[in-house]
Amino acid sequence: MENFNYHRPATTTAAVALLKKSKDGKFLAGGHTLIPTMKQGLAAPRDVIDLTAIKGFSGIKVSKTMVTIKAGTTHQDVTMSKDVNKAIPALAQMVGKIGGVHVRHKGTIGGSLANNDPAADYPSACLGLGATIETNKRKIEADKFFTGMFETALKNDEIIIAVHFPIPKKASHQKFPNPASRYAMVGVFVSQDGKGKTRVGVTGAAPCVFRAVEVEAALNEEFSAKAASAVKISAKGLLSDMHASAAYRAHLLSVLAGRAVAAA
Amino acid sequence: MASATGVGASVRRKEDLRFITGKGQYTDDINLKDQAFAYFLRSPHPHAKIKSINTAKAAKMAGVVGIYTSVDVAKDKIGGLICGWGITSKDGSAMKAGPHPILAEGKVRYVGDHVAVVVADTKEQAKAAAAAIQVSYETLAHVVDAAKAMTSKVQVHDVAPDNRVFNWGLGNEAETDAAFKRAAHVTKLDIINNRLIPNAMEPRAAIGAYDAGTESYTLYTTSQNPHVARLVISAFHGLAPEHKLRVIAPDVGGGFGSKIFIYAEEVVCVWASKHAGRPVKWTGDRSEAFLADAHGRDHVTKAELATDANGKIIGLRVHTIAAMGAYLSTFSAAVPTYLYGTLLSGQYNIPAVYVTVDAVYTNTAPVDAYRGAGRPEATYVVERLVETAARELREDPAEFRRKNFVTQFPHQTPVIMCYDVGDYGAALDKALAMSDYKNFASRKAESAKNGKLRGVGLSAYIEACGIAPSAAVGSLGAGVGLWESAEVRVNPIGTVEILTGSHSHGQGHETTFAQLVSDRLGVDINSVSIVHGDTDKVQMGMGTYGSRSGAVGMHAISKALDKVVAKAKKVAAAVMEASADDVVFQDGSFTVKGTDKKMAFGEVALQSYLGHKFNSSEIEIGLKESAFHDPANFVFPAGVHICEVEVDPDTGHTTIAAYTCVDDFGNLINPMIVEGQVHGGIAQGIGQALLEGCIYDEESGQLLTGSFMDYAMPRAGYMPNLADFKLGFTCTPCPTNPMGIKGCGEAGAIGSPPAVINAITNAIGVREISMPATPLTVWNAMQASGMKKAAE
């Protein structure tokens, strides 16, 4: 790892100012992607700006209709939150399956979303629940947030402040982990809101998280496991690697969608 | 009857307190004054000519002490790495061993090959300077697939034009061919034994230190056999004569075979320490372990089993292509030959067996012994074939095995081994009962109700360990004898030090060896210390691998203990004014027959050093004896594994639903440690069967499974629930050692892969499936067989 300057600002304004001053500064939240990348020499920012000391950067608020999770909240705090477990149990359970215990105590929701790893779990929950991502500049709908592999709508100096998850009528997350890394080989987050509208967020299967619109259409007709798994998913555009072919991922998507509906 | 700490007692491991409280001393924990750090520049290419290496810029970088390449190696005439076992081809020619320099000379042959070393004040400086070394490569075509090596235009070594190291054969060829001609049925299988990456918990490390005052070297290293390392570094690398080289293998965090071998990095650290004038330390990281530790397995096999009209096995014919990787590692040539072909008769009475092996070079990391070394590959061939034959003949796989079992001992197989003792039927009976084999159908129905496909698979393994009779292995090409040494030092107050050539790197020798001493001398195990892993303390030894430390290492201790007791009897007799013939040693006390005279072992020890009460010209002062032991035969652990799996037909995911293993290890020294070895071995076997597979990209020659992100290790969650993970034992004591023990270190890894795969093929109704049977592989197999539809 190359040497770097470590900053720990107390406000988002100060963080942005530091970033602007730096030639190639990077924000750090939990550090579970940035630090390994730096260790491997794939990234060597001269300035690392740690966001975790920003006041009010973490915390969970649950209203009648919305779960709001501040960007710096660790996975452990989310999965252990009684309020989240009550409001959206599927979300709490999903977060409890991210990485291992150590990762969950450091990794944050903001870091996960800003990184948008194609196999990360949170993005599928954002799409699957129709979340809104609030930054220091604006509010972005999840549908417009994830723009590609490791790419988001975030501007360079934009910092996620909080994520707002509407509370669904029912929801479930199903993950089929990669045998080695335990990341989602395919992960499916299904929800149905009070009006019977269904959302299906899929991670791990493609270069970027996406909504399985064919499955959503079928479930809007009939919210049943059979309807979900009956949808033939095209393998086109899905990832293919030594752990899973595109055809297998397409198949798993159907299977997991069905299981998610059954469990919702 | 065993005492609380004697032989046969499940004594808690004495060494664990220091290990689990972080007080172990591993090589990386050792820091010498003024030490510098080594970093190895490794090849990014699978195969390339080195046109030039320019170190000028790197040499000027901060902290750099020295940069060394093959030019410096040549100047100092440092010899290359060796393969200590020579194999002769069927045509009588010697195996074709290409050069294996400690730093690449003219060519690199695999991704990770050691090209140059930088020694600097810090690890970071060494790494930074290595990145500044300019190497000009001319890339060459490469071959990474063993099956394609012999027909490839790529030539890894000049000495082997078709990449073939040797073409070896064993068994009775003409009789085997005849058996196949008269066979009523022939079962054929194409079998791949997947390449594995050992991944001991502690990565390899080394510190070389030169003392200019005494002109001698010390090497701290992660080794399973420090004396062999000293011998090789002295005799072949020519760095220092043995009396000027001390090799210390302190606490070692697992090896599984991968730390038997002499590696370039440790030789370089010793060599560079004199140039640098400072101790040179290297600690490999996990990525280097993936790239450059010797891998295991990697066989491509065609196998056939001939049966007669009564379902009796009459012949076995096997051809194997065994990958050796880019260079021949220390014991590599022995693994697919004398540790493999010799076990192909399995537990069965097979009159005709013939095996040929083509060992090939590939542009990959070297392949060498890995937990089981050859015997897992043999067991996988035999037990996949036998199970498949039984299914084809519509016979119960358990009963098909039973009717073909060897029942008379000793049994001479057609492939060298002479099985001394065993009762294979007893282990089978016990395993069938423990696993409730007869009610499998009802469990299968229960699984089906839950949408799961349940399958059962057996494996009746035999292995040969406790290696090995020196004259026998010498006649087969070994460059060393495989005896073991021991020294028993009794201190004046009756405490005991055992110096052993065996090396413990997880096996628990500090406990089990002490149990033997406790049993024999009647001393508390806490009064016994086990000294190992230092060539300045232990005179000579052959180390630990091949499940040899019990049968061979303890046998040497046992011999030395006999001498100690004989000597102590003389002292006791003199002190108690009796004839030595009348002195009896029992339960730690010397008594004189027919009298009430009695001396405790400790008192005799003290007297032997005082010399006040005997004539020291007749009885030598002191109580210290040593022994070498050369085993009369291998030992032959055998047993039966029964695995039940549940396959999820929707995803192809396999769960081990139940696992039963019954082993005959002869007598057990410490049943708890034995069970730990079996559990660990089975975990590794389940890893091989379900998860682990080393993959090199054919096109780029890069290691695709270069980290735990892509190389799947078995996790606790893949093991069956404890209640469904049953171990049992039968016992036919080994006749060739006084403890009656066999080896238990590798048996779990040897017996388990075929049991798991037999269970999966049974569950999904296919004939073959390749390891690792990942969800993708199983799902693909189900798609191909149309099984998926049938299940719905």
Chai-1 contact restraints between the chains, C-beta under 6 A:
chainA,res_idxA,chainB,res_idxB,connection_type,confidence,min_distance_angstrom,max_distance_angstrom,comment,restraint_id
A,P179,B,L691,contact,1.0,0.0,6.0,A-B,restraint_1
A,P179,B,A712,contact,1.0,0.0,6.0,A-B,restraint_2
A,P179,B,T774,contact,1.0,0.0,6.0,A-B,restraint_3
A,A180,B,M709,contact,1.0,0.0,6.0,A-B,restraint_4
A,A180,B,D710,contact,1.0,0.0,6.0,A-B,restraint_5
A,A180,B,Y711,contact,1.0,0.0,6.0,A-B,restraint_6
A,A180,B,A712,contact,1.0,0.0,6.0,A-B,restraint_7
A,S181,B,M709,contact,1.0,0.0,6.0,A-B,restraint_8
A,M242,B,I695,contact,1.0,0.0,6.0,A-B,restraint_9
A,A244,B,L776,contact,1.0,0.0,6.0,A-B,restraint_10
A,Y248,B,L776,contact,1.0,0.0,6.0,A-B,restraint_11
A,Y248,B,W779,contact,1.0,0.0,6.0,A-B,restraint_12
A,V255,B,D650,contact,1.0,0.0,6.0,A-B,restraint_13
